[in-house]
Amino acid sequence: MTHPLTHLLLFVLWTLLMLGITLAGRATLVLLGKARANAFPPYSYDPGRFFDRSARAYQNCLETLPVLAALVLASEITGFHSEAGVFTLWVLIARLFQSSIHLVGAGHWLVFIRFHFFLVQVVLMAWLAAALLANWWPY
């Protein structure tokens, strides 16, 4: 089993890939004259546009990255990292599937499936937090 820090770094690289896709797409549109540089308002979302979906996939990664980072840090501090690796691996896998589905489209079933991959991440991180607390509880 790989180490939680490895999973965290892979999660960070995946997050940067989502950002890179968004930036490359927007830069290409601007350089080709198909969009103005200010044509990408931060709060607009058209699920029919690939680069809007990639921006949302990036934002979704950012939403859970701090929680995962805190759990990995706690697993390092408490010496629980070998057990935590199982949780963090599956969180990473669920994130990869969630983001990939986000890039594919935004139809009803895609969003339904994507949500379940997000739910898996939340449940696993909550379970890991409880396991860390139970393992470390100093009282």
Buried (B, 14 or more C-beta within 10 A) or exposed (E): EEBBBBBBEBBBEBBEBBBEBBBEBBEEBBEEEEBEEEEBEEEEBEBEEBBBBBBBBBBBBEEBBEBBBEBBEBBBEBEBBEBBBBBBBBBBBBBBBBBEBBBEBBEEEBBEBBEBBBEBBEBBBEEBBEBBEEBEEEE
